[in-house]
Amino acid sequence: MHDSNQLRCDIRQFVIDELLMGDAASMLPDGASLTEAGIVNSTGVLEVLMFLEQKFALSVADRELVPENFDSIDNLVAFVQRKTRAA
């Protein structure tokens, strides 16, 4: 089980470093849609998927690749928490 504050920080840092190329100034609130803001596209979802699988030792099924799980930092945190609780 991961500490939720550390989990949020790790995911936010990944978004800043990898998807925003270090531009923290353009970071949105944790509940904002990453796709609507143009931060994540289909390639970005795959980058996020690989990050989650590697960083948190998760196995993500194709059916889980939905906006409810991947479209905001809040959704990503909740998804990882659910997956780690289930494991």
C-alpha positions in Angstrom: 0.0 0.0 0.0 1.3 3.4 -0.9 1.0 6.6 1.2 -1.6 8.7 -0.7 0.4 11.9 -0.4 3.5 10.3 -1.7 1.5 8.6 -4.4 0.0 11.9 -5.5 3.4 13.6 -5.5 4.9 10.8 -7.6 2.2 10.9 -10.2 2.2 14.7 -10.3 6.0 14.7 -10.8 5.7 12.2 -13.6 3.1 14.4 -15.4 5.4 17.5 -15.0 8.6 15.7 -16.0 7.4 13.5 -18.8 4.2 15.0 -20.2 4.8 18.7 -19.6 8.6 18.4 -20.2 9.4 20.0 -16.9 7.1 23.0 -17.3 5.5 23.0 -13.8 4.0 26.4 -14.5 1.4 24.9 -16.9 0.3 22.3 -14.4 -3.4 22.1 -13.8 -5.3 21.3 -10.6 -5.3 17.6 -9.7 -8.9 17.2 -10.7 -8.6 18.8 -14.2 -8.9 16.7 -17.3 -5.4 15.9 -18.8 -6.9 15.1 -22.2 -9.1 18.3 -22.4 -6.1 20.4 -21.5 -4.1 18.7 -24.3 -1.6 17.3 -21.9 -2.4 13.6 -22.6 -3.2 12.0 -26.0 -3.3 8.3 -26.8 0.5 8.1 -26.7 0.5 9.9 -23.4 -1.9 7.4 -22.0 0.5 4.7 -22.9 3.4 6.6 -21.2 1.2 6.9 -18.0 0.3 3.2 -18.2 4.0 2.2 -18.4 4.9 4.5 -15.6 2.2 3.1 -13.3 3.0 -0.5 -14.1 6.7 0.1 -13.5 6.6 2.5 -10.5 3.8 0.7 -8.6 4.2 -2.9 -9.9 0.6 -2.9 -11.3 -0.9 -4.9 -14.1 -3.4 -2.8 -16.0 -6.0 -4.5 -18.1 -7.1 -3.0 -21.5 -10.6 -2.5 -20.1 -9.2 -0.3 -17.3 -7.7 2.2 -19.9 -10.7 4.6 -19.5 -10.9 8.3 -18.6 -12.4 7.4 -15.2 -9.0 6.0 -14.4 -6.5 8.0 -16.5 -7.9 11.5 -17.2 -6.7 13.4 -14.1 -4.2 13.2 -11.3 -7.1 12.6 -8.9 -8.3 9.7 -11.1 -4.8 8.2 -11.4 -4.3 8.4 -7.6 -7.7 6.7 -7.0 -7.0 4.1 -9.6 -3.6 3.1 -8.1 -5.1 3.0 -4.6 -7.9 0.7 -5.8 -5.4 -1.6 -7.6 -3.0 -1.8 -4.7 -5.8 -2.5 -2.2 -7.0 -5.3 -4.5 -3.6 -6.9 -4.8 
